[in-house]
Amino acid sequence: MRNVMLAGVGGQGTVLAAKVLAQAAQDKGWQVRTAETIGMAQRGGNVVSHVRMGDEGEEVFAPLLAQGTADLIIAFEPAEAARVLPFLAPDGLLVTATTAIQPVTAALSDRPYRADDVVARIEQALEGSEQRFIAVDDAALTDAVSSRKVLNSVLLASALKEGRIALDLDDLRRAIEECVKPRFVALNVAAIDAVEKA
């Protein structure tokens, strides 16, 4: 059984990323259950997707992850990574984008929100544990294909490249073709290629 959590802000493509990941798992013949917990996503609120995959042929009965059970967390934004950190399994992998999205509360506060500070705190929190952390320079990778719209493909590819789940980048490319509108397939595949070469 593999448990994956995807966390982001409304409009970043978190739900589509979960759909693509689930499709890649289904194409392998695995049973998959997914669920989303969506707040005020349309207004920049939190979006969390749960994907549970029976990668050894087991049945998946429930879609939601419990705290401490995520083999992989893919965060689309550093503060979201920090927020869902309690869900990471003792030997889990956390992959996060490093570009911050300023919440409304930061604009109202006298303390600015800096992504580097959050990333440093996450690294400090995981220090000495079996948990792994990868900060992805998402801006460089999305700039390579001239579109921020492929952030979800960049993060999925960056996570799968680590081998934590028995899905590879070719599985991801096939799932992209099945789930993404035809006019955006080439762009998303180009983003996966950029991650593979990085």
C-alpha positions as CSV (number, residue, x, y, z in Angstrom):
1,M,0.0,0.0,0.0
2,R,1.3,3.4,-0.9
3,N,-0.2,6.6,0.6
4,V,0.3,10.0,-1.1
5,M,-0.9,13.4,0.0
6,L,-0.8,16.4,-2.3
7,A,-1.2,19.8,-0.7
8,G,-1.5,23.2,-2.3
9,V,-3.5,26.4,-2.8
10,G,-6.6,26.7,-5.0
11,G,-5.8,27.1,-8.7
12,Q,-2.4,25.4,-8.6
13,G,-3.5,22.1,-10.1
14,T,-3.5,19.9,-7.0
15,V,-6.7,18.0,-7.8
16,L,-5.6,17.4,-11.4
17,A,-2.2,16.1,-10.1
18,A,-4.0,13.6,-7.9
19,K,-6.2,12.5,-10.8
20,V,-3.1,12.0,-13.0
21,L,-1.3,10.0,-10.2
22,A,-4.4,7.9,-9.6
23,Q,-4.7,7.2,-13.4
24,A,-1.0,6.1,-13.6
25,A,-1.6,3.7,-10.7
26,Q,-4.8,2.3,-12.3
27,D,-3.0,1.8,-15.5
28,K,-0.7,-0.5,-13.6
29,G,-3.7,-2.5,-12.5
30,W,-3.6,-1.2,-8.9
31,Q,-6.7,-0.4,-6.9
32,V,-6.9,3.3,-6.1
33,R,-9.0,5.4,-3.8
34,T,-8.8,9.2,-3.8
35,A,-10.4,12.1,-1.9
36,E,-10.1,15.8,-1.7
37,T,-10.5,18.1,1.2
38,I,-11.1,21.5,-0.3
39,G,-11.7,24.6,1.7
40,M,-12.2,28.0,0.0
41,A,-10.1,26.8,-2.9
42,Q,-11.5,29.3,-5.4
43,R,-10.2,32.1,-3.2
44,G,-6.7,30.8,-2.7
45,G,-7.7,28.4,0.2
46,N,-6.1,25.1,1.0
47,V,-6.5,22.1,-1.2
48,V,-5.5,18.6,0.0
49,S,-5.8,15.5,-2.1
50,H,-5.4,12.0,-0.7
51,V,-4.3,9.1,-3.0
52,R,-4.1,5.5,-1.7
53,M,-2.8,2.8,-4.0
54,G,-2.7,-0.9,-3.6
55,D,0.7,-1.3,-5.3
56,E,1.0,-5.0,-4.2
57,G,-2.5,-6.0,-5.3
58,E,-4.2,-5.3,-2.0
59,E,-7.7,-3.8,-1.7
60,V,-8.0,-0.1,-0.7
61,F,-11.0,0.4,1.5
62,A,-10.7,4.0,2.6
63,P,-9.4,7.1,0.7
64,L,-8.3,9.3,3.6
65,L,-4.8,9.2,5.1
66,A,-4.2,9.2,8.8
67,Q,-1.5,11.3,10.4
68,G,2.0,9.7,10.1
69,T,1.0,7.4,7.2
70,A,2.0,9.4,4.0
71,D,4.8,7.6,2.1
72,L,5.0,10.7,-0.1
73,I,3.8,14.2,0.3
74,I,3.9,16.6,-2.7
75,A,3.4,20.2,-1.6
76,F,2.8,22.9,-4.2
77,E,3.9,25.6,-1.8
78,P,6.2,25.7,1.3
79,A,3.6,26.8,3.9
80,E,1.4,24.0,2.7
81,A,4.3,21.5,3.1
82,A,4.7,22.7,6.7
83,R,1.0,22.5,7.4
84,V,0.7,18.8,6.3
85,L,4.0,17.7,7.8
86,P,2.3,15.7,10.6
87,F,0.9,13.3,7.9
88,L,4.4,12.3,6.8
89,A,5.3,8.7,7.6
90,P,8.4,8.0,9.8
91,D,10.3,7.0,6.6
92,G,8.4,9.2,4.2
93,L,9.5,11.6,1.5
94,L,8.3,15.3,1.3
95,V,8.7,17.1,-2.0
96,T,7.9,20.8,-2.1
97,A,8.0,23.6,-4.5
98,T,10.0,26.6,-3.2
99,T,7.9,29.4,-4.7
100,A,5.7,31.0,-2.1
101,I,2.2,32.2,-2.6
102,Q,1.5,35.0,-0.2
103,P,-1.6,34.4,1.8
104,V,-3.9,37.3,2.6
105,T,-2.9,37.1,6.3
106,A,0.7,37.9,5.3
107,A,-0.4,41.2,3.7
108,L,-2.1,42.1,6.9
109,S,0.8,41.1,9.1
110,D,3.9,43.0,10.1
111,R,5.9,39.8,9.7
112,P,6.5,38.9,6.0
113,Y,6.1,35.3,4.8
114,R,9.4,34.1,3.3
115,A,9.6,30.7,1.6
116,D,13.2,30.3,2.6
117,D,12.4,30.6,6.3
118,V,9.7,27.9,6.0
119,V,11.9,25.5,4.0
120,A,14.6,26.0,6.7
121,R,12.2,25.2,9.5
122,I,11.0,22.0,7.7
123,E,14.6,20.9,7.2
124,Q,15.2,21.6,10.9
125,A,12.1,19.6,11.9
126,L,13.1,16.6,9.9
127,E,16.8,16.7,11.0
128,G,17.9,13.4,12.5
129,S,14.9,11.5,11.3
130,E,14.5,8.9,8.6
131,Q,12.2,11.3,6.7
132,R,13.6,12.8,3.5
133,F,13.0,16.3,2.1
134,I,13.5,17.6,-1.4
135,A,12.9,21.3,-2.2
136,V,12.2,21.7,-5.9
137,D,13.3,24.9,-7.7
138,D,9.9,24.9,-9.5
139,A,10.4,28.4,-11.0
140,A,13.5,27.3,-13.0
141,L,11.7,24.2,-14.2
142,T,8.5,25.9,-15.2
143,D,10.5,28.8,-16.8
144,A,12.2,26.1,-18.9
145,V,8.9,25.4,-20.6
146,S,7.6,29.0,-20.3
147,S,4.5,28.2,-18.3
148,R,3.5,28.0,-14.6
149,K,0.6,25.9,-15.6
150,V,2.7,22.8,-15.6
151,L,3.7,23.1,-11.9
152,N,1.7,19.9,-11.1
153,S,3.6,17.9,-13.7
154,V,6.9,19.3,-12.5
155,L,6.2,18.3,-8.9
156,L,4.8,14.8,-9.9
157,A,7.8,14.1,-12.0
158,S,10.2,15.4,-9.3
159,A,8.6,13.1,-6.8
160,L,8.3,10.0,-9.0
161,K,12.0,10.4,-10.0
162,E,12.9,9.6,-6.4
163,G,11.6,6.1,-6.8
164,R,9.5,6.1,-3.6
165,I,6.5,4.7,-5.6
166,A,6.7,2.0,-8.3
167,L,5.6,4.5,-11.0
168,D,8.1,6.0,-13.4
169,L,8.1,9.0,-15.7
170,D,6.8,7.0,-18.6
171,D,3.8,6.0,-16.5
172,L,3.3,9.7,-15.8
173,R,3.5,10.7,-19.4
174,R,0.9,8.1,-20.3
175,A,-1.4,9.3,-17.5
176,I,-1.0,12.9,-18.7
177,E,-2.2,11.9,-22.1
178,E,-5.3,10.3,-20.6
179,C,-6.2,13.1,-18.1
180,V,-5.1,16.4,-19.6
181,K,-6.8,18.3,-22.4
182,P,-5.1,17.4,-25.7
183,R,-3.9,20.9,-26.3
184,F,-1.9,20.9,-23.0
185,V,-0.4,17.4,-23.3
186,A,2.8,18.4,-25.2
187,L,3.5,21.2,-22.7
188,N,3.1,18.9,-19.7
189,V,5.3,16.2,-21.3
190,A,7.9,18.9,-22.0
191,A,7.8,19.7,-18.2
192,I,8.4,16.1,-17.3
193,D,11.3,16.0,-19.8
194,A,12.8,19.1,-18.2
195,V,12.6,17.4,-14.8
196,E,14.2,14.2,-16.2
197,K,17.1,16.2,-17.6
198,A,17.6,18.3,-14.4
